[in-house]
Amino acid sequence: MRYLTDRKRAEGKGAAHSGTEHHWYMIVSSVALAFLVPTFLFIFGRALGSGYESALATFESPFPAILAGLVIFVGLQHFHKGARVAIEDYAQGTTRKLLIMATVGLSYVLIAAGIFAIAKIAL
Amino acid sequence: MAEKTQVDRPLSPFMIGPYYRPQLTSISSILTRITGNALIVGVILMVWWFLALAAGPEYFETAEWWITSWVGNIVMFLSLWAVWYHYLAGLRHLIWDAGKGLELETAEKLGWICVYGSVVLTVITVLILWI
């Protein structure tokens, strides 16, 4: 016998089974990215096409390196959770599951590769 | 106790076209999704660029050549616009989530701000990066 009542189990969870957690994460990460992205665009844009030495010098400094790491991490978390909503809108069953797995996997690979690269450059 | 039953829930139908006349609000909303997903291309190129920078001068030459080639330039330029569009459209969502700006007139105005604003911000960014 379960001691939790149905109401207690359902409260705040809704059809998504996780309540509004997903939507709330999108809000939190979007506000974070709103602060991070403009500065990053200019730092990355200046480094791009400026040659090896200059690009290396830019991302050896702590601020650009930390900012780049944050943009890659928060940006890709925001990406795979956002892409998931689109997948759930138009795909069902196994296709849906595989597409979500592929998106999450790709995001984690890019996060790991990006942070590895930045750490190697900066340290 | 409530039994868990497997129900084939309906998918959201694609409304624009057969059911709804295309409007600024719907088109500017779907562009948010398109730009957000398309940005993965620019991000892949960017992570490749960082990996090449970490790997040394020869690798970096190859990556930078591709990314600053004319194809790469077009991809990066479109990505820049996509960032700004998604940025403004995201701010619009934050305003809507706060329960503000939902009147039709304001909502349409916000849509135009996303469209024109993203172009203006892209041009400004390119000009600043060029100088």
gemmi code that builds the backbone of each chain (N, CA, C; Angstrom):
import gemmi

chains = {
    "A": [
        ("MET", (0.832, -1.200, 0.000), (0.000, 0.000, 0.000), (0.870, 1.255, 0.000)),
        ("ARG", (0.460, 2.182, -0.822), (1.199, 3.433, -0.885), (0.626, 4.432, 0.097)),
        ("TYR", (1.495, 5.149, 0.702), (1.023, 6.133, 1.669), (0.816, 7.511, 1.035)),
        ("LEU", (1.473, 7.706, -0.130), (1.286, 8.994, -0.814), (-0.053, 8.976, -1.536)),
        ("THR", (-0.836, 10.000, -1.344), (-2.102, 10.071, -2.068), (-1.834, 10.495, -3.509)),
        ("ASP", (-2.797, 10.177, -4.389), (-2.650, 10.570, -5.789), (-2.402, 12.063, -5.924)),
        ("ARG", (-3.141, 12.800, -5.127), (-3.020, 14.250, -5.217), (-1.598, 14.701, -4.884)),
        ("LYS", (-1.055, 14.053, -3.817), (0.301, 14.413, -3.385), (1.321, 14.082, -4.480)),
        ("ARG", (1.101, 12.942, -5.155), (2.037, 12.549, -6.217), (1.934, 13.471, -7.420)),
        ("ALA", (0.726, 13.964, -7.685), (0.504, 14.745, -8.904), (0.807, 16.228, -8.723)),
        ("GLU", (0.749, 16.660, -7.492), (0.824, 18.095, -7.251), (2.066, 18.738, -7.866)),
        ("GLY", (1.826, 19.732, -8.697), (2.933, 20.492, -9.268), (3.677, 19.789, -10.382)),
        ("LYS", (3.215, 18.618, -10.788), (3.972, 17.870, -11.804), (3.394, 18.033, -13.210)),
        ("GLY", (2.118, 18.081, -13.321), (1.481, 18.304, -14.618), (1.747, 17.213, -15.630)),
        ("ALA", (1.419, 17.490, -16.901), (1.540, 16.498, -17.961), (2.986, 16.158, -18.279)),
        ("ALA", (3.906, 17.037, -17.927), (5.306, 16.812, -18.267), (5.998, 15.894, -17.262)),
        ("HIS", (5.332, 15.566, -16.151), (5.852, 14.746, -15.064), (6.968, 15.419, -14.284)),
        ("SER", (7.402, 16.566, -14.711), (8.474, 17.243, -13.984), (8.072, 18.679, -13.690)),
        ("GLY", (6.768, 18.917, -13.750), (6.301, 20.262, -13.471), (6.815, 21.270, -14.479)),
        ("THR", (7.175, 22.435, -13.976), (7.622, 23.503, -14.885), (9.145, 23.613, -14.908)),
        ("GLU", (9.812, 22.551, -14.426), (11.266, 22.621, -14.311), (11.957, 22.929, -15.632)),
        ("HIS", (11.495, 22.286, -16.713), (12.114, 22.483, -18.016), (11.976, 23.934, -18.466)),
        ("HIS", (10.757, 24.439, -18.373), (10.510, 25.820, -18.787), (11.305, 26.795, -17.928)),
        ("TRP", (11.349, 26.516, -16.642), (12.081, 27.390, -15.725), (13.576, 27.394, -16.066)),
        ("TYR", (14.128, 26.218, -16.431), (15.535, 26.181, -16.815), (15.781, 27.032, -18.065)),
        ("MET", (14.838, 26.987, -19.011), (14.999, 27.796, -20.225), (15.029, 29.286, -19.875)),
        ("ILE", (14.194, 29.688, -18.918), (14.178, 31.096, -18.509), (15.515, 31.460, -17.854)),
        ("VAL", (15.957, 30.630, -16.909), (17.199, 30.919, -16.191), (18.377, 30.987, -17.160)),
        ("SER", (18.476, 29.970, -18.058), (19.627, 29.959, -18.964), (19.536, 31.090, -19.985)),
        ("SER", (18.309, 31.485, -20.381), (18.207, 32.571, -21.361), (18.644, 33.897, -20.747)),
        ("VAL", (18.316, 34.110, -19.485), (18.768, 35.348, -18.829), (20.293, 35.331, -18.704)),
        ("ALA", (20.853, 34.181, -18.329), (22.313, 34.068, -18.237), (22.959, 34.369, -19.582)),
        ("LEU", (22.417, 33.763, -20.657), (22.987, 33.958, -21.991), (22.827, 35.402, -22.463)),
        ("ALA", (21.736, 36.057, -22.054), (21.532, 37.447, -22.439), (22.681, 38.312, -21.930)),
        ("PHE", (23.233, 37.948, -20.756), (24.386, 38.696, -20.235), (25.689, 38.250, -20.887)),
        ("LEU", (25.824, 36.958, -21.165), (27.103, 36.407, -21.632), (27.373, 36.670, -23.107)),
        ("VAL", (26.335, 36.491, -23.940), (26.551, 36.408, -25.385), (27.090, 37.695, -26.039)),
        ("PRO", (26.531, 38.906, -25.755), (27.032, 40.080, -26.475), (28.541, 40.278, -26.332)),
        ("THR", (29.056, 40.217, -25.098), (30.497, 40.397, -24.898), (31.279, 39.316, -25.627)),
        ("PHE", (30.779, 38.087, -25.529), (31.477, 36.979, -26.174), (31.546, 37.163, -27.691)),
        ("LEU", (30.441, 37.646, -28.280), (30.415, 37.852, -29.739), (31.571, 38.737, -30.181)),
        ("PHE", (31.812, 39.801, -29.419), (32.865, 40.735, -29.820), (34.252, 40.153, -29.591)),
        ("ILE", (34.433, 39.443, -28.467), (35.748, 38.839, -28.204), (36.050, 37.761, -29.246)),
        ("PHE", (35.074, 36.883, -29.499), (35.277, 35.797, -30.466), (35.396, 36.365, -31.881)),
        ("GLY", (34.543, 37.327, -32.211), (34.584, 37.937, -33.541), (35.915, 38.598, -33.851)),
        ("ARG", (36.496, 39.249, -32.834), (37.801, 39.885, -33.036), (38.899, 38.841, -33.211)),
        ("ALA", (38.798, 37.738, -32.444), (39.835, 36.704, -32.502), (39.767, 35.919, -33.811)),
        ("LEU", (38.536, 35.742, -34.313), (38.345, 34.964, -35.542), (38.971, 35.689, -36.733)),
        ("GLY", (39.884, 34.997, -37.412), (40.518, 35.591, -38.588), (41.685, 36.492, -38.249)),
        ("SER", (42.097, 36.530, -36.957), (43.193, 37.429, -36.579), (44.539, 36.702, -36.559)),
        ("GLY", (44.536, 35.414, -36.893), (45.785, 34.665, -36.921), (46.033, 33.901, -35.628)),
        ("TYR", (46.921, 32.911, -35.705), (47.154, 31.972, -34.604), (47.620, 32.662, -33.324)),
        ("GLU", (48.700, 33.471, -33.456), (49.285, 34.099, -32.263), (48.278, 34.967, -31.523)),
        ("SER", (47.562, 35.773, -32.302), (46.612, 36.715, -31.704), (45.417, 36.000, -31.069)),
        ("ALA", (44.922, 34.961, -31.756), (43.791, 34.196, -31.206), (44.205, 33.501, -29.912)),
        ("LEU", (45.428, 32.966, -29.917), (45.947, 32.282, -28.725), (46.077, 33.268, -27.569)),
        ("ALA", (46.609, 34.453, -27.879), (46.796, 35.476, -26.843), (45.456, 35.874, -26.228)),
        ("THR", (44.415, 35.967, -27.070), (43.089, 36.349, -26.560), (42.573, 35.339, -25.548)),
        ("PHE", (42.593, 34.058, -25.934), (41.952, 33.058, -25.077), (42.891, 32.468, -24.025)),
        ("GLU", (44.117, 33.004, -23.948), (44.992, 32.656, -22.828), (44.626, 33.460, -21.589)),
        ("SER", (43.979, 34.620, -21.813), (43.591, 35.464, -20.680), (42.386, 34.856, -19.973)),
        ("PRO", (42.331, 35.038, -18.633), (41.265, 34.390, -17.852), (39.852, 34.789, -18.276)),
        ("PHE", (39.582, 36.087, -18.464), (38.208, 36.500, -18.719), (37.647, 35.914, -20.020)),
        ("PRO", (38.345, 36.075, -21.163), (37.806, 35.457, -22.394), (37.685, 33.944, -22.290)),
        ("ALA", (38.632, 33.299, -21.599), (38.591, 31.837, -21.491), (37.377, 31.391, -20.676)),
        ("ILE", (37.164, 32.029, -19.517), (36.027, 31.658, -18.665), (34.711, 31.966, -19.381)),
        ("LEU", (34.673, 33.133, -20.044), (33.453, 33.515, -20.770), (33.140, 32.503, -21.877)),
        ("ALA", (34.168, 32.106, -22.637), (33.961, 31.139, -23.717), (33.452, 29.815, -23.155)),
        ("GLY", (34.042, 29.365, -22.039), (33.601, 28.126, -21.402), (32.137, 28.212, -20.968)),
        ("LEU", (31.768, 29.343, -20.377), (30.385, 29.527, -19.926), (29.411, 29.544, -21.095)),
        ("VAL", (29.775, 30.268, -22.169), (28.879, 30.352, -23.324), (28.669, 28.964, -23.917)),
        ("ILE", (29.754, 28.183, -24.034), (29.633, 26.839, -24.600), (28.773, 25.950, -23.700)),
        ("PHE", (29.032, 25.989, -22.380), (28.293, 25.119, -21.463), (26.815, 25.519, -21.372)),
        ("VAL", (26.562, 26.772, -20.999), (25.169, 27.208, -20.817), (24.439, 27.191, -22.163)),
        ("GLY", (25.111, 27.629, -23.226), (24.495, 27.680, -24.547), (24.046, 26.319, -25.027)),
        ("LEU", (24.887, 25.296, -24.832), (24.521, 23.970, -25.336), (23.490, 23.273, -24.450)),
        ("GLN", (23.485, 23.583, -23.149), (22.403, 23.066, -22.296), (21.071, 23.664, -22.754)),
        ("HIS", (21.108, 24.982, -23.012), (19.935, 25.694, -23.507), (19.508, 25.106, -24.856)),
        ("PHE", (20.497, 24.772, -25.689), (20.207, 24.207, -27.009), (19.494, 22.859, -26.907)),
        ("HIS", (20.070, 21.920, -26.132), (19.461, 20.580, -26.200), (18.094, 20.544, -25.524)),
        ("LYS", (17.914, 21.410, -24.524), (16.579, 21.455, -23.908), (15.569, 22.146, -24.817)),
        ("GLY", (16.037, 23.142, -25.571), (15.151, 23.828, -26.514), (14.806, 22.942, -27.694)),
        ("ALA", (15.830, 22.252, -28.234), (15.615, 21.361, -29.375), (14.658, 20.231, -28.983)),
        ("ARG", (14.726, 19.822, -27.723), (13.859, 18.749, -27.240), (12.377, 19.099, -27.406)),
        ("VAL", (12.049, 20.366, -27.134), (10.650, 20.785, -27.265), (10.198, 20.657, -28.715)),
        ("ALA", (11.089, 21.047, -29.651), (10.753, 20.939, -31.068), (10.582, 19.476, -31.459)),
        ("ILE", (11.489, 18.609, -30.970), (11.397, 17.177, -31.285), (10.080, 16.612, -30.761)),
        ("GLU", (9.737, 16.974, -29.520), (8.512, 16.447, -28.915), (7.251, 16.937, -29.635)),
        ("ASP", (7.376, 18.069, -30.327), (6.228, 18.572, -31.077), (5.958, 17.751, -32.339)),
        ("TYR", (7.004, 17.255, -32.963), (6.820, 16.673, -34.296), (7.217, 15.209, -34.423)),
        ("ALA", (7.736, 14.583, -33.362), (8.100, 13.173, -33.457), (7.541, 12.419, -32.257)),
        ("GLN", (7.323, 11.121, -32.465), (6.700, 10.315, -31.409), (7.451, 8.992, -31.260)),
        ("GLY", (7.246, 8.335, -30.124), (7.757, 6.978, -29.942), (9.270, 6.880, -29.983)),
        ("THR", (9.761, 5.829, -30.678), (11.193, 5.565, -30.713), (11.960, 6.672, -31.422)),
        ("THR", (11.390, 7.206, -32.513), (12.049, 8.296, -33.234), (12.311, 9.457, -32.284)),
        ("ARG", (11.283, 9.793, -31.503), (11.429, 10.891, -30.556), (12.564, 10.620, -29.573)),
        ("LYS", (12.577, 9.403, -29.013), (13.597, 9.067, -28.018), (14.993, 9.139, -28.625)),
        ("LEU", (15.138, 8.562, -29.839), (16.454, 8.550, -30.474), (16.922, 9.965, -30.804)),
        ("LEU", (16.001, 10.798, -31.288), (16.371, 12.174, -31.628), (16.805, 12.955, -30.377)),
        ("ILE", (16.078, 12.745, -29.274), (16.458, 13.439, -28.032), (17.836, 12.966, -27.579)),
        ("MET", (18.066, 11.640, -27.639), (19.376, 11.098, -27.248), (20.482, 11.681, -28.114)),
        ("ALA", (20.234, 11.751, -29.430), (21.254, 12.271, -30.342), (21.567, 13.741, -30.030)),
        ("THR", (20.518, 14.523, -29.756), (20.721, 15.944, -29.474), (21.495, 16.149, -28.177)),
        ("VAL", (21.086, 15.400, -27.132), (21.782, 15.519, -25.849), (23.231, 15.063, -26.013)),
        ("GLY", (23.424, 13.952, -26.735), (24.773, 13.430, -26.953), (25.662, 14.418, -27.674)),
        ("LEU", (25.140, 14.986, -28.757), (25.908, 15.967, -29.522), (26.290, 17.155, -28.637)),
        ("SER", (25.329, 17.606, -27.831), (25.599, 18.749, -26.961), (26.711, 18.429, -25.959)),
        ("TYR", (26.647, 17.247, -25.346), (27.680, 16.884, -24.370), (29.051, 16.753, -25.026)),
        ("VAL", (29.086, 16.184, -26.245), (30.362, 16.054, -26.951), (30.954, 17.437, -27.195)),
        ("LEU", (30.103, 18.378, -27.659), (30.590, 19.733, -27.955), (31.031, 20.455, -26.684)),
        ("ILE", (30.291, 20.237, -25.576), (30.676, 20.867, -24.300), (32.050, 20.337, -23.869)),
        ("ALA", (32.205, 19.007, -23.904), (33.471, 18.405, -23.463), (34.624, 18.865, -24.353)),
        ("ALA", (34.411, 18.824, -25.674), (35.476, 19.213, -26.610), (35.825, 20.692, -26.444)),
        ("GLY", (34.813, 21.521, -26.331), (35.042, 22.960, -26.217), (35.783, 23.318, -24.943)),
        ("ILE", (35.354, 22.731, -23.817), (35.991, 23.066, -22.543), (37.405, 22.482, -22.474)),
        ("PHE", (37.582, 21.285, -23.058), (38.939, 20.719, -23.133), (39.861, 21.661, -23.900)),
        ("ALA", (39.385, 22.142, -25.065), (40.208, 23.018, -25.906), (40.560, 24.306, -25.165)),
        ("ILE", (39.557, 24.916, -24.539), (39.800, 26.190, -23.857), (40.748, 26.001, -22.673)),
        ("ALA", (40.567, 24.880, -21.945), (41.469, 24.603, -20.830), (42.900, 24.438, -21.327)),
        ("LYS", (43.069, 23.739, -22.451), (44.407, 23.510, -22.998), (45.042, 24.822, -23.453)),
        ("ILE", (44.213, 25.696, -24.030), (44.726, 26.987, -24.495), (45.127, 27.866, -23.309)),
        ("ALA", (44.265, 27.906, -22.292), (44.431, 28.881, -21.216), (45.432, 28.437, -20.149)),
        ("LEU", (45.594, 27.127, -19.982), (46.445, 26.668, -18.867), (47.893, 26.443, -19.290)),
    ],
    "B": [
        ("MET", (-5.870, 3.180, -6.371), (-4.698, 3.868, -6.939), (-4.878, 4.052, -8.451)),
        ("ALA", (-4.433, 5.152, -8.918), (-4.570, 5.423, -10.356), (-3.604, 4.547, -11.141)),
        ("GLU", (-4.110, 3.820, -12.126), (-3.258, 2.993, -12.986), (-2.655, 3.861, -14.076)),
        ("LYS", (-1.404, 3.555, -14.402), (-0.784, 4.306, -15.488), (-1.189, 3.661, -16.804)),
        ("THR", (-1.832, 4.401, -17.661), (-2.216, 3.843, -18.952), (-1.456, 4.560, -20.058)),
        ("GLN", (-1.065, 3.762, -21.076), (-0.332, 4.340, -22.206), (-1.337, 4.933, -23.187)),
        ("VAL", (-1.287, 6.226, -23.344), (-2.206, 6.879, -24.268), (-1.384, 7.498, -25.400)),
        ("ASP", (-1.852, 7.286, -26.636), (-1.202, 7.954, -27.753), (-1.660, 9.403, -27.785)),
        ("ARG", (-0.843, 10.242, -27.188), (-1.251, 11.642, -27.112), (-1.115, 12.295, -28.480)),
        ("PRO", (-1.992, 13.218, -28.793), (-1.890, 13.869, -30.104), (-0.661, 14.770, -30.172)),
        ("LEU", (-0.058, 14.844, -31.350), (1.051, 15.777, -31.569), (0.451, 17.125, -31.925)),
        ("SER", (1.196, 18.192, -31.658), (0.659, 19.491, -32.047), (0.673, 19.586, -33.571)),
        ("PRO", (-0.448, 19.887, -34.180), (-0.484, 19.957, -35.637), (0.271, 21.186, -36.132)),
        ("PHE", (0.790, 21.097, -37.328), (1.463, 22.257, -37.901), (0.392, 23.191, -38.452)),
        ("MET", (0.186, 24.293, -37.751), (-0.990, 25.114, -38.007), (-0.825, 26.118, -39.147)),
        ("ILE", (0.407, 26.606, -39.313), (0.567, 27.701, -40.280), (0.402, 27.177, -41.694)),
        ("GLY", (-0.427, 27.794, -42.469), (-0.679, 27.353, -43.837), (-2.090, 26.831, -43.971)),
        ("PRO", (-2.306, 25.520, -43.691), (-3.643, 24.961, -43.926), (-4.716, 25.495, -42.973)),
        ("TYR", (-4.338, 25.837, -41.715), (-5.373, 26.237, -40.757), (-5.322, 27.721, -40.403)),
        ("TYR", (-4.108, 28.244, -40.352), (-3.962, 29.639, -39.950), (-3.302, 30.433, -41.058)),
        ("ARG", (-3.799, 31.630, -41.269), (-3.129, 32.558, -42.180), (-1.790, 32.935, -41.530)),
        ("PRO", (-0.695, 32.916, -42.292), (0.577, 33.323, -41.703), (0.472, 34.759, -41.170)),
        ("GLN", (0.900, 34.936, -39.924), (0.869, 36.274, -39.335), (2.240, 36.593, -38.785)),
        ("LEU", (2.457, 37.864, -38.504), (3.756, 38.274, -37.976), (4.092, 37.530, -36.681)),
        ("THR", (3.078, 37.390, -35.802), (3.347, 36.741, -34.516), (3.737, 35.275, -34.682)),
        ("SER", (3.057, 34.560, -35.600), (3.375, 33.142, -35.757), (4.696, 32.939, -36.490)),
        ("ILE", (4.934, 33.764, -37.529), (6.170, 33.620, -38.288), (7.380, 34.011, -37.429)),
        ("SER", (7.238, 35.097, -36.653), (8.371, 35.509, -35.827), (8.615, 34.494, -34.701)),
        ("SER", (7.554, 33.764, -34.310), (7.723, 32.735, -33.289), (8.455, 31.520, -33.852)),
        ("ILE", (8.052, 31.105, -35.067), (8.690, 29.912, -35.640), (10.137, 30.209, -36.033)),
        ("LEU", (10.414, 31.480, -36.371), (11.800, 31.867, -36.672), (12.697, 31.727, -35.438)),
        ("THR", (12.112, 31.912, -34.258), (12.877, 31.733, -33.019), (13.386, 30.301, -32.935)),
        ("ARG", (12.487, 29.364, -33.236), (12.841, 27.956, -33.188), (13.873, 27.617, -34.271)),
        ("ILE", (13.633, 28.120, -35.490), (14.550, 27.823, -36.589), (15.952, 28.378, -36.296)),
        ("THR", (16.031, 29.650, -35.865), (17.353, 30.230, -35.597), (18.040, 29.496, -34.450)),
        ("GLY", (17.283, 29.166, -33.406), (17.879, 28.479, -32.259), (18.476, 27.144, -32.644)),
        ("ASN", (17.745, 26.376, -33.447), (18.257, 25.065, -33.856), (19.382, 25.176, -34.875)),
        ("ALA", (19.258, 26.152, -35.780), (20.273, 26.296, -36.834), (21.613, 26.737, -36.255)),
        ("LEU", (21.586, 27.403, -35.096), (22.833, 27.893, -34.500), (23.808, 26.772, -34.153)),
        ("ILE", (23.312, 25.523, -34.120), (24.197, 24.399, -33.817), (25.326, 24.309, -34.861)),
        ("VAL", (25.030, 24.714, -36.114), (26.060, 24.669, -37.160), (27.213, 25.613, -36.803)),
        ("GLY", (26.860, 26.846, -36.452), (27.883, 27.825, -36.059), (28.653, 27.373, -34.826)),
        ("VAL", (27.938, 26.743, -33.870), (28.589, 26.289, -32.639), (29.574, 25.154, -32.937)),
        ("ILE", (29.180, 24.232, -33.834), (30.095, 23.144, -34.209), (31.373, 23.727, -34.817)),
        ("LEU", (31.211, 24.694, -35.722), (32.380, 25.330, -36.340), (33.247, 26.021, -35.281)),
        ("MET", (32.567, 26.691, -34.332), (33.302, 27.417, -33.300), (34.098, 26.466, -32.407)),
        ("VAL", (33.475, 25.340, -32.001), (34.177, 24.368, -31.150), (35.349, 23.759, -31.918)),
        ("TRP", (35.143, 23.503, -33.211), (36.238, 22.993, -34.066), (37.392, 24.002, -34.082)),
        ("TRP", (37.053, 25.282, -34.198), (38.049, 26.347, -34.218), (38.844, 26.346, -32.910)),
        ("PHE", (38.153, 26.208, -31.761), (38.831, 26.168, -30.460), (39.739, 24.945, -30.352)),
        ("LEU", (39.244, 23.784, -30.833), (40.058, 22.571, -30.792), (41.319, 22.741, -31.632)),
        ("ALA", (41.154, 23.363, -32.808), (42.293, 23.576, -33.698), (43.285, 24.546, -33.061)),
        ("LEU", (42.766, 25.569, -32.378), (43.634, 26.543, -31.708), (44.442, 25.858, -30.612)),
        ("ALA", (43.805, 24.891, -29.926), (44.491, 24.155, -28.866), (45.494, 23.164, -29.434)),
        ("ALA", (45.257, 22.704, -30.684), (46.085, 21.629, -31.253), (47.385, 22.143, -31.878)),
        ("GLY", (47.450, 23.431, -32.210), (48.695, 23.963, -32.770), (48.497, 24.679, -34.089)),
        ("PRO", (49.568, 25.367, -34.556), (49.460, 26.255, -35.725), (48.973, 25.586, -37.007)),
        ("GLU", (49.458, 24.335, -37.287), (49.068, 23.721, -38.574), (47.579, 23.403, -38.614)),
        ("TYR", (47.068, 22.793, -37.524), (45.635, 22.498, -37.451), (44.827, 23.788, -37.538)),
        ("PHE", (45.346, 24.802, -36.838), (44.616, 26.066, -36.779), (44.480, 26.686, -38.165)),
        ("GLU", (45.573, 26.605, -38.954), (45.531, 27.129, -40.327), (44.348, 26.545, -41.100)),
        ("THR", (44.207, 25.211, -41.022), (43.129, 24.526, -41.757), (41.751, 24.999, -41.299)),
        ("ALA", (41.534, 24.989, -39.970), (40.220, 25.376, -39.443), (39.910, 26.821, -39.797)),
        ("GLU", (40.888, 27.692, -39.573), (40.639, 29.115, -39.828), (40.407, 29.355, -41.324)),
        ("TRP", (41.122, 28.584, -42.172), (40.916, 28.757, -43.616), (39.473, 28.446, -43.977)),
        ("TRP", (38.954, 27.330, -43.447), (37.567, 26.953, -43.751), (36.571, 27.965, -43.196)),
        ("ILE", (36.782, 28.333, -41.933), (35.782, 29.194, -41.284), (35.797, 30.602, -41.879)),
        ("THR", (36.954, 31.059, -42.368), (36.996, 32.395, -42.968), (36.978, 32.329, -44.500)),
        ("SER", (36.704, 31.148, -45.070), (36.497, 31.062, -46.516), (35.143, 31.691, -46.839)),
        ("TRP", (34.810, 31.831, -48.122), (33.536, 32.506, -48.400), (32.333, 31.721, -47.902)),
        ("VAL", (32.410, 30.365, -47.977), (31.316, 29.551, -47.428), (31.242, 29.755, -45.911)),
        ("GLY", (32.413, 29.683, -45.258), (32.473, 29.878, -43.815), (31.968, 31.251, -43.413)),
        ("ASN", (32.354, 32.258, -44.180), (31.910, 33.625, -43.884), (30.396, 33.755, -43.959)),
        ("ILE", (29.807, 33.116, -44.972), (28.342, 33.173, -45.099), (27.694, 32.492, -43.893)),
        ("VAL", (28.226, 31.304, -43.519), (27.671, 30.583, -42.361), (27.805, 31.428, -41.093)),
        ("MET", (28.982, 32.032, -40.883), (29.196, 32.814, -39.669), (28.345, 34.088, -39.670)),
        ("PHE", (28.182, 34.690, -40.848), (27.359, 35.904, -40.942), (25.890, 35.575, -40.632)),
        ("LEU", (25.380, 34.484, -41.221), (23.999, 34.074, -40.944), (23.839, 33.679, -39.469)),
        ("SER", (24.882, 33.048, -38.909), (24.828, 32.671, -37.498), (24.752, 33.919, -36.615)),
        ("LEU", (25.505, 34.952, -37.005), (25.480, 36.205, -36.246), (24.074, 36.791, -36.234)),
        ("TRP", (23.438, 36.800, -37.424), (22.057, 37.290, -37.477), (21.146, 36.398, -36.631)),
        ("ALA", (21.357, 35.065, -36.726), (20.530, 34.120, -35.965), (20.667, 34.361, -34.463)),
        ("VAL", (21.898, 34.648, -34.013), (22.103, 34.940, -32.586), (21.281, 36.152, -32.175)),
        ("TRP", (21.385, 37.224, -32.964), (20.670, 38.452, -32.596), (19.163, 38.269, -32.696)),
        ("TYR", (18.689, 37.555, -33.703), (17.255, 37.335, -33.809), (16.750, 36.541, -32.603)),
        ("HIS", (17.455, 35.414, -32.318), (17.066, 34.549, -31.209), (17.154, 35.311, -29.878)),
        ("TYR", (18.136, 36.201, -29.789), (18.333, 37.025, -28.598), (17.118, 37.916, -28.352)),
        ("LEU", (16.739, 38.689, -29.397), (15.598, 39.600, -29.253), (14.300, 38.828, -29.043)),
        ("ALA", (14.127, 37.731, -29.776), (12.909, 36.928, -29.630), (12.854, 36.295, -28.242)),
        ("GLY", (14.022, 35.965, -27.689), (14.089, 35.415, -26.336), (13.667, 36.454, -25.306)),
        ("LEU", (14.149, 37.694, -25.504), (13.733, 38.775, -24.601), (12.223, 38.967, -24.677)),
        ("ARG", (11.678, 38.843, -25.896), (10.240, 38.975, -26.078), (9.503, 37.899, -25.276)),
        ("HIS", (10.063, 36.677, -25.281), (9.438, 35.605, -24.503), (9.478, 35.898, -23.013)),
        ("LEU", (10.584, 36.501, -22.557), (10.679, 36.839, -21.135), (9.615, 37.877, -20.777)),
        ("ILE", (9.397, 38.829, -21.687), (8.361, 39.849, -21.453), (6.987, 39.175, -21.394)),
        ("TRP", (6.743, 38.283, -22.341), (5.446, 37.581, -22.378), (5.254, 36.706, -21.150)),
        ("ASP", (6.365, 36.035, -20.736), (6.274, 35.170, -19.558), (5.918, 35.963, -18.311)),
        ("ALA", (6.310, 37.230, -18.304), (5.977, 38.091, -17.168), (4.529, 38.565, -17.260)),
        ("GLY", (3.830, 38.153, -18.331), (2.425, 38.502, -18.477), (2.209, 39.879, -19.073)),
        ("LYS", (3.275, 40.414, -19.695), (3.155, 41.759, -20.270), (3.267, 41.697, -21.796)),
        ("GLY", (2.758, 42.698, -22.470), (2.927, 42.819, -23.922), (2.136, 41.814, -24.724)),
        ("LEU", (1.065, 41.290, -24.151), (0.303, 40.272, -24.871), (-0.825, 40.846, -25.730)),
        ("GLU", (-1.083, 42.152, -25.612), (-2.106, 42.758, -26.464), (-1.616, 42.668, -27.909)),
        ("LEU", (-2.567, 42.442, -28.828), (-2.199, 42.179, -30.211), (-1.275, 43.250, -30.792)),
        ("GLU", (-1.625, 44.506, -30.527), (-0.844, 45.602, -31.104), (0.599, 45.576, -30.597)),
        ("THR", (0.735, 45.402, -29.274), (2.077, 45.343, -28.675), (2.832, 44.111, -29.169)),
        ("ALA", (2.124, 42.978, -29.246), (2.759, 41.732, -29.679), (3.313, 41.875, -31.101)),
        ("GLU", (2.538, 42.527, -31.974), (2.995, 42.740, -33.348), (4.196, 43.681, -33.374)),
        ("LYS", (4.132, 44.704, -32.543), (5.239, 45.663, -32.470), (6.521, 44.942, -32.047)),
        ("LEU", (6.383, 44.057, -31.044), (7.539, 43.294, -30.571), (8.088, 42.411, -31.699)),
        ("GLY", (7.196, 41.869, -32.523), (7.622, 41.055, -33.664), (8.476, 41.858, -34.633)),
        ("TRP", (8.021, 43.067, -34.954), (8.804, 43.913, -35.860), (10.134, 44.309, -35.252)),
        ("ILE", (10.134, 44.518, -33.911), (11.401, 44.845, -33.240), (12.393, 43.701, -33.430)),
        ("CYS", (11.908, 42.443, -33.321), (12.792, 41.284, -33.515), (13.350, 41.268, -34.934)),
        ("VAL", (12.470, 41.507, -35.928), (12.890, 41.418, -37.326), (13.884, 42.534, -37.665)),
        ("TYR", (13.467, 43.786, -37.453), (14.342, 44.906, -37.809), (15.527, 45.015, -36.859)),
        ("GLY", (15.261, 44.809, -35.563), (16.325, 44.913, -34.562), (17.465, 43.948, -34.836)),
        ("SER", (17.120, 42.709, -35.245), (18.181, 41.725, -35.482), (19.054, 42.145, -36.661)),
        ("VAL", (18.432, 42.741, -37.690), (19.214, 43.197, -38.847), (20.133, 44.350, -38.430)),
        ("VAL", (19.570, 45.306, -37.686), (20.360, 46.460, -37.241), (21.531, 46.009, -36.367)),
        ("LEU", (21.247, 45.129, -35.397), (22.315, 44.662, -34.504), (23.388, 43.892, -35.267)),
        ("THR", (22.975, 43.111, -36.295), (23.951, 42.368, -37.092), (24.869, 43.334, -37.829)),
        ("VAL", (24.268, 44.372, -38.448), (25.073, 45.347, -39.187), (26.026, 46.073, -38.238)),
        ("ILE", (25.520, 46.487, -37.069), (26.366, 47.188, -36.096), (27.529, 46.292, -35.662)),
        ("THR", (27.227, 45.012, -35.362), (28.284, 44.087, -34.937), (29.343, 43.937, -36.016)),
        ("VAL", (28.906, 43.756, -37.279), (29.865, 43.596, -38.370), (30.720, 44.857, -38.504)),
        ("LEU", (30.078, 46.036, -38.417), (30.830, 47.290, -38.536), (31.865, 47.411, -37.417)),
        ("ILE", (31.455, 47.097, -36.184), (32.400, 47.217, -35.055), (33.548, 46.225, -35.220)),
        ("LEU", (33.236, 45.000, -35.672), (34.290, 43.995, -35.829), (35.215, 44.327, -36.993)),
        ("TRP", (34.673, 45.040, -37.987), (35.454, 45.372, -39.167), (36.505, 46.441, -38.842)),
        ("ILE", (36.080, 47.426, -38.020), (36.957, 48.563, -37.730), (38.118, 48.141, -36.830)),
    ],
}
model = gemmi.Model(1)
for chain_id, residues in chains.items():
    chain = gemmi.Chain(chain_id)
    for i, (resn, *xyz) in enumerate(residues, 1):
        res = gemmi.Residue()
        res.name, res.seqid = resn, gemmi.SeqId(i, " ")
        for name, pos in zip(("N", "CA", "C"), xyz):
            atom = gemmi.Atom()
            atom.name, atom.element = name, gemmi.Element(name[0])
            atom.pos, atom.b_iso = gemmi.Position(*pos), 0.0
            res.add_atom(atom)
        chain.add_residue(res)
    model.add_chain(chain)
structure = gemmi.Structure()
structure.add_model(model)
structure.setup_entities()
